[in-house]
Amino acid sequence: MESMGKTLNKAAMVVVTYKRQELLTGLFDSILRLTQAPWRIVVVDNENSADTRTMVEQFSERVTGRWGRTIIDGSGNQDRVVYLPQDHNGGGAGGFSAGVRKAYELGAKWFWVMDDDVAVEPEGLDLLAKWSERYQVVQGSRLDYDGGPFYWQYHFLTALGIPDPIAPGEFGPSGCRPMNTMCFEGGFFSRQIVDQIGLPDPRFFIYWDDTIYGYLASKVTQPVVVSDVVMRRTRNIANWNIAGVRQLNSTSDMNRYHIMRNRGFMARYFMVHGDYRPLAFALGTLATALKEIIRLLAVDRSHIMTGIPAILKGWVDSRQILHDPDWRPMEPLKGQPAREIQGA
């Protein structure tokens, strides 16, 4: 099937994977069904696995057979698929930072980022291309693993440092809503954004890294979430349905720790931009901890004995980041350096 509309200029897909070869296979198969050829597909392997390397090599052959080779880059490489093994597991944050950097160095004009537990819709790039004429940051809609709509909290309450739990889910006739956050499960943004706000911050390891990247993007442009479905989730996660639309998913103690710890990084970025409100943010931190306790009771009951200490340790470590005199934000790749930290 041919592309249905506007063709994107140098659109790079950035895929981060870690020990989930079966899911990665499904994503690769879905990419080959795209109606528009991606300019590059950068696969960041946080496991640095021989199995994944072999998979990527075979995938590259299939991509070449489907679309041929692409525009030559500075190193003389014309392969659409770029394998990027890491010497350590940097988590999603480290993986996306490395992947966006690589695609940027190759000359990408657009970045479509995702984990390995999704599958893209055939017209995904075409649908994103349509919005790229007006916006620099676009978050397409997703289907859940069961095929139903996936609700994502696209509005972030900056003062509290938490997603807005009651943001309307309807898009209206425009088909889009303004947002001030991002999700690296399908986030789409331009080179201009990377120039202005820099690379994703690898120090988060996991959690809140995409939230803050979207927050930073909202300081230089108007990001939007759109009704067009561009991908679907492929991993079945235990969850607790709330009001039939929103859900509280199962998670790990490692996630619980980083959910709390990384609020320290979040606060530091808010300080840089004059958005840090100590009392309100403390209330948001308390609300986040309570949400995680509810998650333990409702979904992850077997992890209560280890989950509570993980939450508390993350909370304590976030305070250290909050008062670290050596902390600095990620720098823009072009233009003015980040502002001095306020209130540090």
N, C-alpha and C positions, 0 to 999 in steps of 0.2 A: 504494500500500500504506500502511495506517495504522500509527502507532507501536505497537510491540509491548509497551510497558510504561510505566514511569515517564517523565514528561515533565520535562525539565530546565528550570529557571528561568533565563531570560536567558543561554543558552549562546552564546558568541561563538566563531566560528572565526576564527583569525588565520593568514593565508596570506602567506608572504614569497616574492617572485618577483624574478628578475633575468635578463633576456635569454633566457627559455625559454618563449616563447609557445605553442609546440606542446605542451609538457608541461602548461602551465597550462590549456590547452583540455581536456585529458583529466581534470584535477582538477575543473574546473568541471562537466563532464558527470557526473562521479561524485557531486558534491554534490547535483545535481538529482535523483538517485536515492535520496537519504536518506529513510528512512521517518519521520523526525522533523525538523521544520523548525528550522533554527538561528535563533536570535533576531537575530544579526548575523553578517555575514561581512566581516571587515576584510581588504582586499587591500593589502599593503604593496609598493609598486613601487620597488625600489632602482634601477631604470634610469630611472624617470620618462619612460616611453616613450609616444608618441602611440598606437602600436599596442596597447599594453597597456591604456591608458585606454579605447580603443574596445571592446576585448574585455570589459572590466569593465562598461561601459555596456550592452552587449548581454546579458551574463550577468545583470545586475541586472533587465533586462526579463523574462528567462526565469524568474528566481527569483520575481519578483512574480506572474507568470502561474501559477507552481506553487503558491505559498503565500500570496500576497497580501502586503500591507504589514504592518509590525510595530508594536510599541509605540512611541509617540512619545517622542523624547528631548528634552533641554533646549533643543536648537536648533530644535525643531519638525520634525525629520526623521523620517520613518517608513520610509525605505528599508532593506531588510535588508542590502543590499550597500553597503559604505563603501570608497571608493577613497582610498588614502593614498600619494600619490607623495612620494618623498624628494628633497631637494635635493642629495644625494650618496649614493654607494653605501656604506652602513654595514655591509655584509656581513650574514650571517645574524643575528649578535648584535645589531647595530644595528637591523635590521629587526624582530626579535621584540620588542626593547625598545620601539620606536615603536608596533608593533601592539598589544601588550598595554596600553601606556599609553592608546592611543586607545579600545580596548574598555573599559578600566577607567573612563575619563572618561565614556563613554556609559552606564555603569551595569551592565556585564556581571557576572554572578555566577559564571560558569564560562568557562574559556578552553581551547580545543582548538587547539593550534598545529601548523603543518606547513609544509614547503617546497612548491615547485611540482612536485616530481618524485615525487608519490605520487597514489594514487586512494583515496578512502574507500569502505569497504564500506557497502552500503545500510542495514544495521542498526547502523552504528558508534555513532551517538549514543545509541541505545537501550541498547546493551551497556554503554557508559560510564555511562549514567544508573543502571543497576543497581548499579554499584559506588559511585556517588556518595553513596549512603545511609550508607556506612560509612567512606569514605576521602576525603581532601581532595586527594590526588594519585594519579592512576591512569595507568599506561602500558599501553595495549593492545598486543596482539601484532600482528605484521605478516607479510605474505607477501613473498617476494623477487620480483624482476621476472619470474622464470621460473615463478612460482606455487607454489614450494616454501616451506617455513617459513624465516623469517629469524631467526637466533639473534642476540640482543643481550645484551651483557655488563651485566647489571642490578645487579651488585654491584661497588662501588668500594672498592679497598684504599686507605684514606685515608692511612695512614702512608707508603706508597710513591707515592701519587698516580697510580695506574694502575688500569684495570679488571681485575677478577678473571678471568683467562683460563680458569679451570676451574669457574666457577660452574655448578651443575647446570642443565640445560635443561628438566627435567620440572617440572610444576606440582603434581602430586599431586591428591588429591580436592578440596582447597579451591579449586583453579583460580587461585590467586594465590601470589606470593612477595613478601616484604618486599624493598624496594630502598632504596638511599641515593644514587641518582643520577637522572637524567632524560634523555630524548632529545626534542629539539624536533621530531622527525619523529613527531608524534602525541601528544606529551605533553598531559595533561589535568589542570587544577588549578583550585582555587576562588579566589574573590575574597579569602577569608580568608588564603590563602597570600600573595597579593600584598600585602595589608595588612601582614603580619608580616615578610616578607623583601624587599619592594621589587620593582622591575622587574628583568628580566634585564639584565645588565651589558653595555652596548654596546661597552666598551673591548676586549672579546675579538676583535671583528670576525668571526672564524670560529674554531671549535673550542674545546672545553671549556666554552663558555658555558652549555650545557644541563646538562653534568655538574655544574658548580658550583651552578646553580640547584636541581637536585635535591638536592645535598648540603645546601644551605641549608634547603630544605624539610624534609629529614629531621631538622633540629634543632628543628622546631616541630610535626611530625606524623609519621605512619608512611606513607610512600609505598609503593605496591605496583605490581608488574607482573602482568598478568593474562593468562590463556590465550585470552580472547576476541579473535578477529582483527577489527580495526577498520579496517585499511587495507592497501594493498599498494604496493610500490615499482614505479615505472614506467620507471626509467632503467637501462639495461644498462651495468654497470661491469665492466671487466676485473678479474679476481680470481684468487687462488690459494686453492683449497679445502684446508682443513686437517682431516683426519680425517672428511671427508664432511659436516661440520656447520658448523664455523666457517670463516671465509674472510678473507683479507687482500685488501682492494680496492685498485685503482689510485687514486692521488691526484695532486695537482699540487704544484709547488714552493712555491706560495703556501701551500697547506695544510701542507706540511712545516715551513715557517717558523713558522706560527702554532701548530702542535702543540708546538713547542719554546718559542717565546716566551711563550705563554700559561700555561706552567707557573709563570711569575713571578706572574701574577694568582692562580693556584690557591694557591700558597704563601701569599700575603698573606691570602686568605680563611681558610686553615687557621690562620694566626696569630691572626686575630680570635677564633676559636672554640677556641683552645688545642689544636689538632690537628696543629700543625706539628712534625715530627720531622726535624731537619736531615739526619742521616746516612741515615735510611731514605728521605727524599725525594730526596736526591742519588742514591741507588741506583736509585730509580724513574725519575729523569731519564736516567740512563745506560741503563736498560732501554728507555725510550722511544726514545732515539736509536738504539739497536741494532735495535729493531723497524723503525724507518724505513729503516735501511740494508738490512735484510732485504727490506723492501717494494720498495726500489729494485732489488735484485738479482733478486727473484722475479717482480715484476710490471711495474716501470717502468724496465727496464734502459737504455732509450734516454735517460733523464734523470739518469744517474749523475753526469755532469760538472757539472750545475747543481743537482742534488738535495743532494749532500753540502754545498756551501757554504750552501744554504738552511737545512739542519739546524744547521750551526755558527753561522750568524748569529742564528737564533732562540734558540739556547742562550745566546749572549753577551747578547742583548737581554733575556732573561728575568732575568739577573743584575741588570741595571739596574733593572727593575721591583721585584725583591726588596729592593733597598736604596733605593728612592725615598722620601724622607722626607715627600713631599706626598701619597702615595697614601692614599685612603680607600675603604672599601667602599660599595656602594650602600646607601642608607638605607631602612628600612621606610617604607611610606606611612602607617601608623598605629601608635600605640603607642610603645614605647621605641626610641631610636636604637641603632644598632649599637654593640657594645662596643668599648672602646679596643683598638688593635692590640697584641698581645703579641709581644715579641721583635723588633720592628721596629728 
